[in-house]
């Protein structure tokens, strides 16, 4: 089975394209048949110090926003995985490698990368890659917006519950579920 569609979610410390990334979650799926490759996910927590030194800085508003989130979400981002954090270059290279391995024999130009907002997840990840001189392995025309998809589906949109909100991998899986469950409803 070929997987060329991906659902990406980032947890960040800003809402601008030049945002520090706390964690990256991504899962492959095939909306034609409604399959999500949950056994083969990508999830990494990034070190912040190198991002800060590169001029990628948090916003006070986003830091305060994190204080309003659940204890579990904050714990996962700030405490639980500190020893597992990866430097940005290693994380970004591994992300590209995982994505290319996941598509198998499919053409990289077929990759569709869904993010929640046309100027959020995919744009922030691409910006971090640019900052650290890592070329994205997906085509620029393959970026997809989940918010636009949901708007196009309109009435009758199925929004499943899944995992912990604001955990990058759980949110990526939930987003893939939204696309696969609603693909035939008009988008």
VOBA-714151 format. One record per residue: residue number from 1; residue in three letters; x, y, z of N, C-alpha, C, CB in turn. Coordinates in steps of 0.1 Angstrom, whole numbers. Each point is the difference from the previous one (the first is absolute). Glycine has a CB too. Example, Ala and Ser with C-alpha at 12.3 -4.5 7.8 and 13.67 -1.06 7.14 Angstrom:
BEGIN
k r n.u n.v n.w ca.u ca.v ca.w c.u c.v c.w cb.u cb.v cb.w
1 ALA 132 -57 78 -9 12 0 9 12 0 -19 -12 12 $
2 SER 15 23 -19 9 11 0 -8 11 8 12 -6 -22 $
END
This chain:
BEGIN
k r n.u n.v n.w ca.u ca.v ca.w c.u c.v c.w cb.u cb.v cb.w
1 UNK 8 -12 0 -8 12 0 9 12 0 -19 -12 12 $
2 UNK 15 22 -20 8 12 -1 -6 11 9 7 -6 -24 $
3 UNK 2 13 31 -4 11 8 8 13 -5 -5 -15 20 $
4 UNK -3 24 -26 7 13 -4 -7 12 6 6 -11 -22 $
5 UNK -16 8 30 -7 11 8 5 -1 14 -21 0 -15 $
6 UNK 24 12 21 5 1 13 -7 11 8 23 -8 -8 $
7 UNK -25 5 21 -6 10 9 11 4 9 -24 -10 -2 $
8 UNK 26 23 2 11 6 9 -6 9 11 16 -1 -20 $
9 UNK -11 -1 31 -3 10 11 12 3 8 -23 -10 2 $
10 UNK 24 23 1 11 5 7 -5 6 13 13 5 -20 $
11 UNK -5 -6 31 -3 8 12 11 10 0 -11 -19 13 $
12 UNK 8 32 -11 9 11 -2 -1 10 12 -2 -3 -25 $
13 UNK 12 12 24 0 11 10 -3 13 -6 17 -13 13 $
14 UNK -23 14 -24 -4 12 -7 -10 -4 -11 22 12 5 $
15 UNK -29 -2 -10 -10 -4 -11 5 7 -13 -19 -3 17 $
16 UNK 31 7 -18 5 6 -12 9 -11 -7 0 24 10 $
17 UNK 3 -21 -23 8 -10 -8 14 -2 6 -12 7 -20 $
18 UNK 17 3 27 13 -2 7 -2 -4 14 10 18 -15 $
19 UNK -16 -29 17 -3 -5 14 8 -11 4 -23 7 -4 $
20 UNK 28 -7 17 6 -12 6 -9 -12 0 15 15 14 $
21 UNK -10 -26 -18 -8 -12 0 3 -9 12 -1 1 -25 $
22 UNK -9 -4 34 2 -9 11 0 -14 -5 -11 16 15 $
23 UNK 2 -20 -23 -2 -14 -5 -6 0 -14 -1 -8 24 $
24 UNK 4 -3 -31 -5 -3 -13 -7 -14 1 18 14 -12 $
25 UNK -30 -14 7 -7 -13 -1 -5 -1 -14 -7 0 24 $
26 UNK 8 -12 -30 -5 -2 -14 -4 -15 -2 15 19 -8 $
27 UNK -25 -21 0 -5 -13 -3 -4 0 -15 -8 -4 24 $
28 UNK 11 -8 -30 -4 -1 -14 -14 -6 -1 24 -4 -6 $
29 UNK -31 7 -5 -13 -6 -2 -3 0 -14 -8 9 22 $
30 UNK -3 -17 -26 -5 -1 -13 -15 3 0 19 -17 -6 $
31 UNK -23 29 2 -14 3 2 -9 -7 -10 8 22 8 $
32 UNK -2 -27 -19 -8 -8 -10 -6 -12 6 15 8 -18 $
33 UNK -8 -15 27 -5 -12 6 -2 2 15 12 -13 -17 $
34 UNK -10 24 22 -2 3 15 10 -6 9 -24 1 -6 $
35 UNK 36 -3 2 10 -7 8 10 11 6 -2 -21 -14 $
36 UNK 5 18 27 10 9 7 10 -10 5 -17 18 7 $
37 UNK 30 -14 -10 11 -9 4 5 3 14 7 -1 -24 $
38 UNK -15 -2 34 3 4 14 12 -8 5 -24 4 4 $
39 UNK 27 -15 -10 12 -8 5 13 7 -5 -14 -21 -1 $
40 UNK 13 30 -8 13 6 -6 -2 15 1 4 -19 -15 $
41 UNK -3 25 27 -1 14 2 13 6 3 -23 -3 9 $
42 UNK 24 16 -10 12 8 3 -4 9 12 9 -1 -24 $
43 UNK -1 1 34 -2 9 11 14 3 6 -23 -10 5 $
44 UNK 26 23 -3 12 4 5 -1 13 8 12 -11 -19 $
45 UNK -5 12 30 1 12 8 13 7 -3 -15 -10 19 $
46 UNK 14 23 -22 12 8 -4 6 8 11 -9 1 -23 $
47 UNK 22 -1 23 8 9 10 -3 14 -4 18 -17 4 $
48 UNK -20 26 6 -3 14 -3 12 9 -1 -22 -4 11 $
49 UNK 33 1 -4 11 9 1 6 4 -14 5 -10 23 $
50 UNK -4 0 -32 6 3 -13 -10 8 -8 13 -21 1 $
51 UNK -26 19 1 -10 8 -7 1 15 5 -15 -20 -3 $
52 UNK 16 22 16 1 13 6 12 7 -6 -12 -8 21 $
53 UNK 24 1 -21 12 6 -5 -1 4 -14 13 -14 16 $
54 UNK -21 7 -24 -2 3 -14 -10 12 -2 5 -24 -6 $
55 UNK -10 29 17 -9 12 -1 -15 -4 -1 18 12 -11 $
56 UNK -21 -25 13 -13 -5 0 -6 1 14 5 -16 -20 $
57 UNK -13 25 23 -3 4 14 -15 -2 3 19 16 0 $
58 UNK -22 -19 13 -14 -2 4 -7 14 1 6 -21 12 $
59 UNK -19 20 -11 -8 12 3 -7 -1 14 -5 3 -25 $
60 UNK 4 8 31 -6 0 14 -14 -6 -1 14 20 7 $
61 UNK -22 -16 -17 -14 -4 -2 -1 -15 0 -5 21 -12 $
62 UNK 14 -28 4 0 -14 -1 4 -7 13 5 2 -24 $
63 UNK 5 4 31 4 -6 13 -12 1 10 24 7 -4 $
64 UNK -31 4 4 -12 1 9 -11 -10 -5 6 24 5 $
65 UNK -7 -26 -18 -10 -9 -6 3 -14 6 -3 14 -21 $
66 UNK 16 -18 21 3 -13 5 -4 -2 15 19 0 -16 $
67 UNK -19 11 24 -4 -1 14 -15 -4 1 18 17 6 $
68 UNK -25 -14 -17 -15 -3 1 -3 -14 -5 -4 25 -4 $
69 UNK 14 -32 -1 -3 -13 -6 0 -11 12 10 7 -22 $
70 UNK -14 -19 18 -1 -10 10 14 -4 7 -20 -9 -13 $
71 UNK 19 4 25 13 -4 7 7 -10 -9 -10 5 23 $
72 UNK 2 -15 -29 6 -10 -8 8 5 -12 -18 -16 8 $
73 UNK 11 26 -15 6 6 -12 13 7 4 -22 2 -11 $
74 UNK 22 6 22 12 7 4 11 -9 5 -15 19 7 $
75 UNK 11 -30 0 9 -10 5 8 -6 -12 -15 -4 20 $
76 UNK 7 0 -30 6 -6 -12 10 9 -7 -21 -14 -3 $
77 UNK 18 27 2 9 9 -7 12 5 8 -20 7 -12 $
78 UNK 18 -5 25 10 6 8 8 -9 9 -14 20 -2 $
79 UNK 8 -31 6 7 -7 11 3 -15 -4 -11 15 16 $
80 UNK 2 -21 -22 1 -15 -2 11 -4 -9 -24 -1 4 $
81 UNK 28 9 -13 10 -5 -10 12 9 -1 -19 -9 -13 $
82 UNK 23 16 23 11 8 0 13 -7 -4 -11 14 17 $
83 UNK 13 -26 -12 12 -7 -3 0 -6 -14 2 -6 24 $
84 UNK -14 6 -30 -1 -6 -14 0 11 -11 -13 -19 10 $
85 UNK 14 31 -6 0 11 -10 12 -2 -10 -11 16 16 $
86 UNK 8 -13 -28 10 -1 -11 4 13 -6 -9 -23 -6 $
87 UNK 21 25 2 4 12 -6 -8 2 -13 23 -1 10 $
88 UNK -26 14 -14 -9 2 -12 5 -6 -13 -6 21 11 $
89 UNK 19 -21 -14 4 -5 -13 -2 -15 0 17 18 -2 $
90 UNK -13 -25 12 -2 -15 1 -15 -3 -2 20 -3 15 $
91 UNK -29 10 -7 -14 -2 -1 -6 2 -14 -2 7 24 $
92 UNK 7 4 -31 -5 3 -13 4 -10 -10 0 24 6 $
93 UNK 13 -28 -6 5 -10 -9 -7 -13 2 22 11 0 $
94 UNK -24 -15 13 -8 -13 2 -14 1 -5 15 -4 20 $
95 UNK -21 16 -19 -14 2 -5 0 -3 -15 -5 17 18 $
96 UNK 14 -11 -25 1 -2 -15 2 -15 -3 9 24 -3 $
97 UNK 1 -30 10 3 -14 -2 -13 -9 2 24 4 6 $
98 UNK -31 -1 5 -12 -8 3 -10 2 -11 5 3 25 $
99 UNK -7 9 -29 -11 3 -10 4 -7 -13 -5 22 11 $
100 UNK 17 -21 -15 4 -7 -13 0 -15 1 14 20 -5 $
101 UNK -11 -25 17 -1 -15 2 -15 -4 -1 22 0 14 $
102 UNK -30 8 -8 -15 -3 1 -6 0 -14 -1 10 23 $
103 UNK 5 -2 -32 -7 1 -13 5 -12 -9 -2 25 2 $
104 UNK 13 -31 2 5 -12 -7 3 3 -14 -14 -14 14 $
105 UNK 8 7 -24 3 2 -14 -7 11 -6 4 -24 -2 $
106 UNK -13 31 9 -8 11 -5 9 12 -3 -20 -8 12 $
107 UNK 16 16 -21 8 12 -4 -2 11 11 -3 -5 -25 $
108 UNK 14 11 29 0 10 11 -9 12 -4 23 -7 7 $
109 UNK -25 9 -20 -8 11 -5 -15 -2 3 17 4 -18 $
110 UNK -20 -17 22 -14 -3 4 -4 3 14 1 -17 -18 $
111 UNK 9 20 26 -2 3 15 -10 11 2 23 -9 5 $
112 UNK -33 7 3 -9 10 5 2 1 15 -17 -4 -19 $
113 UNK 20 15 24 3 2 14 -10 10 6 24 -4 -3 $
114 UNK -33 -2 11 -11 8 6 5 6 13 -18 -15 -11 $
115 UNK 15 28 13 2 7 13 -13 7 3 25 3 -4 $
116 UNK -26 1 17 -12 7 4 2 15 -1 -5 -19 16 $
117 UNK 2 23 -29 2 14 -3 10 2 -11 -6 7 23 $
118 UNK 3 1 -33 9 1 -12 13 7 4 -20 2 -14 $
119 UNK 20 5 25 12 7 4 6 -4 14 -8 19 -14 $
120 UNK 4 -31 18 5 -4 13 9 -12 -1 -21 8 10 $
121 UNK 16 -20 -8 9 -12 1 11 -2 -11 -19 -11 12 $
122 UNK 14 10 -24 9 -2 -11 9 12 -2 -17 -15 -11 $
123 UNK 12 27 12 8 12 -2 11 1 11 -20 12 -11 $
124 UNK 16 -15 23 10 1 12 11 -10 -2 -18 8 15 $
125 UNK 14 -21 -19 10 -10 -2 9 3 -11 -16 -17 9 $
126 UNK 10 22 -20 9 4 -12 9 12 4 -18 -7 -16 $
127 UNK 14 16 24 8 11 5 12 -5 8 -20 15 0 $
128 UNK 17 -24 10 10 -6 8 11 -7 -9 -16 -2 20 $
129 UNK 11 -6 -30 9 -7 -9 9 10 -7 -17 -18 -3 $
130 UNK 11 29 -2 7 10 -7 11 6 9 -20 5 -14 $
131 UNK 16 -2 27 10 6 9 12 -9 3 -20 12 11 $
132 UNK 17 -25 -11 11 -10 3 5 -7 -13 -10 -3 23 $
133 UNK 7 9 -35 5 -5 -13 -3 -15 -2 18 17 2 $
134 UNK -31 -21 1 -4 -13 -3 -12 1 -10 6 -9 23 $
135 UNK -4 3 -35 -10 2 -11 -12 -9 3 18 6 -17 $
136 UNK -30 -1 17 -12 -8 1 -1 -10 -11 -12 19 12 $
137 UNK 7 -31 -8 -1 -11 -10 -13 0 -7 16 -14 13 $
138 UNK -25 23 -9 -13 0 -7 0 12 -9 -12 -11 20 $
139 UNK 4 10 -31 -1 11 -9 -8 12 6 2 -16 -20 $
140 UNK 1 28 16 -7 11 6 -15 0 -4 21 14 -1 $
141 UNK -24 -20 -10 -14 -1 -5 -8 -11 8 7 9 -23 $
142 UNK 0 -16 31 -6 -11 7 -6 4 14 15 -15 -12 $
143 UNK -12 27 16 -5 5 13 -16 1 -1 22 13 5 $
144 UNK -28 -18 5 -15 0 1 -4 6 13 -1 -21 -14 $
145 UNK -11 27 14 -5 7 12 -12 -8 5 8 22 -8 $
146 UNK -7 -27 20 -11 -7 6 -12 9 3 16 -16 10 $
147 UNK -14 28 -6 -11 10 2 -8 2 -12 13 11 18 $
148 UNK -6 -10 -30 -8 2 -12 -7 -13 -3 17 16 -9 $
149 UNK -11 -27 11 -7 -13 -3 -13 -1 8 23 -11 -4 $
150 UNK -22 14 17 -12 -1 9 -11 10 -5 15 -6 20 $
151 UNK -11 18 -24 -10 10 -5 -6 -6 -12 13 19 9 $
152 UNK -6 -25 -18 -6 -5 -13 -9 -12 3 21 7 -12 $
153 UNK -18 -15 22 -10 -11 4 -13 6 5 20 -15 5 $
154 UNK -18 26 3 -12 7 5 -9 -8 10 0 12 -21 $
155 UNK -13 -11 19 -9 -7 9 2 -15 -1 -17 19 -3 $
156 UNK 16 -25 14 2 -15 1 14 -4 3 -19 -2 -15 $
157 UNK 28 12 17 14 -3 3 1 -9 12 7 22 -11 $
158 UNK 0 -33 10 3 -9 11 13 4 7 -13 -19 -11 $
159 UNK 12 23 24 12 3 7 2 -10 11 -3 25 -5 $
160 UNK 12 -34 3 2 -11 10 8 5 13 0 -16 -19 $
161 UNK -2 9 29 8 3 12 12 -10 0 -20 8 14 $
162 UNK 32 -3 -10 11 -9 0 11 6 8 -6 -9 -22 $
163 UNK 12 2 32 12 3 7 -1 13 8 11 -11 -17 $
164 UNK 0 17 20 2 12 8 1 12 -9 11 -13 18 $
165 UNK -20 23 -17 1 12 -8 14 7 3 -25 2 0 $
166 UNK 31 2 -11 13 7 1 12 -9 3 -13 20 7 $
167 UNK 11 -33 -11 11 -9 -1 2 -1 -15 -4 -13 23 $
168 UNK 15 16 -28 2 0 -15 -4 -13 -7 19 16 4 $
169 UNK -15 -27 1 -4 -13 -7 -15 -3 2 23 -8 4 $
170 UNK -28 10 7 -15 -2 2 -8 9 -9 4 -7 23 $
171 UNK 0 20 -24 -7 9 -9 2 -4 -15 3 18 18 $
172 UNK 9 -22 -22 2 -4 -14 -9 -12 -3 24 8 1 $
173 UNK -25 -18 8 -9 -11 -3 -14 4 -1 16 -15 13 $
174 UNK -20 24 -4 -14 5 0 -3 7 -13 0 2 25 $
175 UNK 10 6 -30 -2 7 -12 -1 -10 -12 13 20 9 $
176 UNK -5 -30 -9 -1 -10 -11 -14 -7 1 25 -4 1 $
177 UNK -30 2 11 -13 -6 1 -11 9 -6 8 -12 21 $
178 UNK -6 25 -19 -10 10 -5 0 -2 -16 4 16 20 $
179 UNK 8 -16 -26 0 -1 -14 -6 -13 -5 21 15 0 $
180 UNK -16 -26 6 -5 -13 -5 -15 -3 2 23 -8 4 $
181 UNK -28 13 7 -14 -2 3 -9 10 -8 6 -7 23 $
182 UNK -1 18 -28 -8 10 -7 3 1 -14 -1 12 21 $
183 UNK 11 -19 -27 4 2 -14 -12 -1 -9 23 -10 6 $
184 UNK -31 0 -4 -11 -2 -10 -12 9 2 7 -24 -1 $
185 UNK -6 33 11 -11 9 3 0 13 -8 -1 -10 22 $
186 UNK 11 11 -32 0 12 -8 13 7 -2 -23 2 7 $
187 UNK 33 -6 0 13 7 -2 10 -9 -8 -4 13 21 $
END
